[in-house]
Amino acid sequence: MSTIILNGLAFSLPLLAMALSGIFSERSGVTNLAVEGFQGFGAFCGAFIALVLQQSMKGSDVPYYVALIISFVGGALFALIHALMCIRFKANQVISGVVINIFAMALTAYFTKYLNLAVFGASSDKFVLNIAPKVFGLYTFEYIIVAVVAVAWFVMYKTTFGMYLRACGDNPQAVDAAGVNVAKIRYIAVSLGGGFAGLGGICYAYSISSNFSSNIYSGYGYLAIAALIFGNWNVMPTLFACFLFGFARSAGYQIVQIAELPSSYQDLIMILPYVLTLIMLIFFSKKTHAPRALGVSYDKGSR
């Protein structure tokens, strides 16, 4: 049971960080299907810098912590592309998100191979990382994500900025009438969302695979979007949805090991969170309520 809990948390908490990406963006009114791309590009940036630092700081945990910061910044900056397309140019927000996911995958795949050869002299399509350090059986990034989620919850529900952000997703005209720049709030929200996704991505790279490669794009971004929808675009209910997905995945792996089933069954277990998503859609889809202005480009002249 302890193994199921520990492995479940290691999967659930990075997923929650990625779900925060969608919550911040969509509560501001910008549809965010680009979570997968944000997490991949952010993880790429962090993994590359970590690998560079590992060359001169062998045995140190500094590259790991720097990677977390760089991944957040990289994801935040990359998210500005989506923000610019949706807010400034009023592009279709769904199409923008999907295209950014494809763009991020192609871009990082190319530069991973290129940088490995040009910088490290190795022909490889992945950045090999160390395992993240642990404290009391938990990865240190799990404690960091809990702290980040706590801060994000406080910002969302207990600050003036959070109030404006939520209002932008429900009634941007009222926000504008109050003298607040709707576009600015949305830019910040989408950028912060990119940062959260990048953080989640590098945590997966440091735990599940111990490397950055195209495997980082494994549908986790879409799973995070499903979690936030089931959580009704609120932080705490989304946390429980992420736990459900994470523990289902870890319990499946444990069952395969206990039953001594062939390793091929482990690949089958990976679909459990997605099967749960389909089942939950049947029961909960009618009970969710998206922000009223979600996906609607705001035109100041239409007030």
Salt bridges, closest charged atoms under 4 A:
ASP170 OD1 - ARG292 NE 3.92
ASP176 OD1 - LYS300 NZ 2.84
ASP176 OD2 - ARG303 NE 3.52
